[in-house]
Each structure stands twice: as structure tokens, then as C-alpha cells.
Amino acid sequence: MWNQVSRKRQSKQYQIISAEACESMAKRMEEEYPDRFTFHPTKWGKFPDGTDNIEIGGFLPHNLLSGEHVLFLASFHNNEVSLSQFQVMICLLQSFIESLTVVLPYYPVGTMDRVTKEGQVATAATYAHMFSSLPNCGRPTRLMVYDLHTLQNRFYLHGNAVASLQTAIPLLKERMRTSEIDCVAFPDDGAAKRFAALFTDMDLEIIVCGKTRGEGDSRNVQITDGNAEGKRIVIVDDLVQTGGTLYECGKALKEAGAHSANAFVTHAVFPKESWRRFAAGGDRACFDRFWVTNSIPNVTDNLPDDDIFEVLDLMQIVIDDLDHYSSA
């Protein structure tokens, strides 16, 4: 019976609607799997006053979406595009589709899940409320997120949306098997508790780092568990912003005798092009390789090809995960 269910899942065909930033992936999915995916380009226009003038593909000259499974590739890299995409999701769900699966690899509000004073907005909760308030097409909207920063955010969703938590760690493990990496390090105990179990099938040294308070407001990163001497290390975390903690971790590992230090994050946020500090000649150029995924395409599309950065493509793992409801 399981084989029958598995074959049914893998034969499910999807009509793809995509945010502008994800159109490259949508086109490649259709090109490589034409029997399973059909991409319908959407016109993300604006009226002269700046409001949305959107025309969703797949409706004209014939309606090809009603009664179909729809896959929406989303990118919430700023507030403006996020609102536009919510409007498209609402329209799709009101168009008699069979189901809606939203692939949102990077959930940008995952770090804002609590407040420290009255009046602050916990945007992780408000975004979850908007997803939960989407129209019902007969079954909940599936929201696929990769390496969600705060795992309990999944429970903020209710009613008409369900989180499907996935991980991009298999992409890193593929690279590690073809490299000389023999050690995985985590910048803090939280990252270790979250990701260490995903490497138990590999013969690796595990190192855990932690922050200690220095003079004034300074924070120092030290190794709290493990031995870096002579190791070829990759530091693993879910995301990078300006990268201060990653840099301090890499520096501590090298000072402890590491042969080499590398880094992997699923989400390369890098506000204000802060990646430049890690590139060759930058003041944080301490890594041999810096692996990221294309979960935020408007950032990773601008990373240099001839430097330390390597962008790992999420497309194949997204396709595989459509048939598996949780891997994180």
C-alpha cells in the first residue's frame, strides 16, 4: 500500500505560479520535468500610483488552473513583494483549485517571534495570522519552509495553513562527501541541538562553540566542546546576516589549530551586501569556502562566481520534498 501511495504522490502534476525572483527555478522545473510541472508566467505590474496591477498566468485564453494542484514559488525578500504575493495566493484559492502548496524557502520574520516591550510587533505571529487567514480551497495550504529559524513558529499557523518543515542540510552533505571536510562546528548550543543529529550517519568530529562576555559590550566566541586541531571544518547555521558570529567562530577554530575553516548557511541574508566582508580581500576573509543556497535569489544571484562563495541549488530538493511532508 505504501508503494501505491508513494507512486500517487510522485505522479502528482503541478501548475506553477512564481514570484518574479523565483521564475528561473520555475522555468528549470518545467524544462527538466515537463510531465510533472507546467509554469505559467505572471505579470507583476504596477499602476502609476504604485498599487499592484497583477495578471496571473494560466487563466487566459483558457483556465488551466481550476481543479488543479498549484505550486506557488514565493520569495518574501521585502514587504512590497510579500503583500503582492499574498494577493496572488488569495486569488488562486478563490479560483477553485484542487490544492495550494507554497514553497517559501526563507521565512524572513522567523527571528521576530517574541517581544520585549509593549508596542513591539512580533511579525512571525502576524505573518502566520495572514497565512492562516487565507481562503480555504477544501484543504489547508501547505507552506514549505527550509530550516526555519525558530522551530516553534510552525505552531503560530492554524486553520487554513500548515507548516511543512524541510531542511537543506542534504545539499551540504553531498558537498562534504566530495571534499575533505572531517569536522562540523556549530556557532552556539542552539545550532548544535538543532543540526547535529543530521550528521550522525557521517564519521565526523563535532565541535560546539559559545559566546562569552568580554569587556564592555564585546562578545568572544570560544570552543566549548570538541577539538579543532588539524581538522578541516565546516561551520553550520541556518542563516547569516552580517556574519559577526560566524567570523568569530571561524577565527576561534583557526586559533585552535584547525587546518581550514569553511561555512554553510541555508539562508544568505547579507543585508547591505555584507557578503563583501567575507570575500577575498575583505576584513572577514577567514573561510576557504562559503556555501549557501539560493533561498534568497535576489542576494545569491549577485554573489561572485570566482570567489569563496558557492550557491547550492534548492530545486531538486524542493521537488523531492513535495512528496515528503517533513525532513527537518
Secondary structure as GFF3:
##gff-version 3
##sequence-region A 1 328
A	DSSP	alpha_helix	2	10	.	.	.	ID=ss1
A	DSSP	beta_strand	14	18	.	.	.	ID=ss2
A	DSSP	three_ten_helix	20	22	.	.	.	ID=ss3
A	DSSP	alpha_helix	23	32	.	.	.	ID=ss4
A	DSSP	beta_strand	37	39	.	.	.	ID=ss5
A	DSSP	beta_strand	43	46	.	.	.	ID=ss6
A	DSSP	beta_strand	52	55	.	.	.	ID=ss7
A	DSSP	beta_strand	69	73	.	.	.	ID=ss8
A	DSSP	alpha_helix	79	93	.	.	.	ID=ss9
A	DSSP	beta_strand	99	103	.	.	.	ID=ss10
A	DSSP	alpha_helix	123	132	.	.	.	ID=ss11
A	DSSP	beta_strand	141	146	.	.	.	ID=ss12
A	DSSP	three_ten_helix	151	156	.	.	.	ID=ss13
A	DSSP	beta_strand	161	166	.	.	.	ID=ss14
A	DSSP	alpha_helix	169	177	.	.	.	ID=ss15
A	DSSP	beta_strand	183	186	.	.	.	ID=ss16
A	DSSP	alpha_helix	189	195	.	.	.	ID=ss17
A	DSSP	three_ten_helix	196	199	.	.	.	ID=ss18
A	DSSP	beta_strand	205	213	.	.	.	ID=ss19
A	DSSP	beta_strand	219	225	.	.	.	ID=ss20
A	DSSP	beta_strand	232	240	.	.	.	ID=ss21
A	DSSP	alpha_helix	244	255	.	.	.	ID=ss22
A	DSSP	beta_strand	260	268	.	.	.	ID=ss23
A	DSSP	three_ten_helix	271	277	.	.	.	ID=ss24
A	DSSP	beta_strand	290	293	.	.	.	ID=ss25
A	DSSP	alpha_helix	297	300	.	.	.	ID=ss26
A	DSSP	beta_strand	309	312	.	.	.	ID=ss27
A	DSSP	alpha_helix	315	321	.	.	.	ID=ss28
###
